[in-house]
Amino acid sequence: MKGCLFIHGFTGAPDEVVPLAEFVKEHTKWDIRIPCLPGHDQPGALRGVAFQRWIECAENELADLLEACEEVYIAGFSMGGMIASYLATKYPVKKLVLLSAAAYYVNPRQVIKDIRLVIEDGMKGTLNENEVYLRYRKKITETPILSTLQFRKLVKYTKPRLPEITIPVLIVQGECDGIVPMKSAHYLYRTIGSKEKKLCFLPASTHLVCHGEDFEELAKETAAFLGIRQYETEKV
């Protein structure tokens, strides 16, 4: 049996990657795991959680998956992408999918565009229809500053391991991402040591690529990369 571990991002939850995980599950008989990282299960729980615990949680889930399956893949979103990259250098993972992986963070130009749209919707009285505002209002108001520092420490801790990655890698990046800039994807492509690696840019997607307008393209690229034949047969 094959297995795939999905790792969500900082201040997020499993639902960030659920659409892609469900797509893989629908077209395979694989063992799919989507753990919730410590401190991400309820509001205010992040306070006092060290970044090592996020890595340990994903690592324990991966160890269980490796025991249960003959071949294992990892897909990591945002901060989860950096955790996935780190684990791929320690364990016999076969393939790695990086979704908006946060080697760098905060895209100033896109943030300005997003803020402008939020202001415009606020003036029109349609703020509660603005996807960016709804998704990030809670994150901004409920994330402790010290937790953000732990996130930065995790990125600093995992980045040096990128050249050690030698397995096939698919790097996915939304071109309208206001959290992780495009240069992050380019940096990952240059730095990762794998000979087999591919960059996939989604033109209409923001940070949450699994919930973006380009999901069909994301699913297609993921299926091709992971060798999901049932999906490929359906599209013929």
C-alpha positions, 0 to 999 in steps of 0.5 A: 500500500502507498501512503501520503502525509499532508501537513497544514500551515502555521495558524491553519488547520487540516482543512487547508489541504483537505481538498487535495487530500480528498482528491488523492483519496478519491482516486486511489486506495492510499492511506491518507493522513492529515494531522493537526499540529499542536496548538492549532486545534482551538483558539488561543492554544498556540501560546507557549508551543515551541516549533519543535513540537510541530515537527515532532507531531508530523514526524510521529505521523510519518513514522506510523505511515512508513510502518503501515505502507510500502511507499510514502509521499509527503505534501506540505502547505506553507509552514507545512512545506518546510516541515515536509522538506525537513522530514524528507531528508531524514526518512525514506520518503519517495516524493515531495509536494510543496504547496506555497512552501514558506521559505520566504514570507509576506509578499508586499505588493500582493498585501497592498493589493489585498488591503486595497480590496478589503478597504473597497469592500468595507466602503461598499458594505460587502466586507463579509464577502471578501475571502481574504478578510474572512480567512485572515481576520481570525489569524491576525487577531488570535496569533500570539507574537511569540508564536510567530517567532516560533514560526520564523525559528522553524523556517530558519531551522529547516532551510539549511536542509533543503540541499540535502533533498534528493527525491523528486519534488513538485513545487506549487506556487500561487501567483497571487499569493500575498503571504508567500512571495514568488521568490520562495518557489524560485529559491526552493527550486534553486536550492533543493538538491534533487535532480528531478524537480518541477515548478508549477505556477497557478496564475489565479491562486492566492496563498491557499492553493488547495482552495483556489480557482486553479484547483483543477490544474493543481489536481492534474499536476499532482496526479501526474507527479504522484502517478495517480493512474485512475485520474489520468485514465478518467481524463483521457 
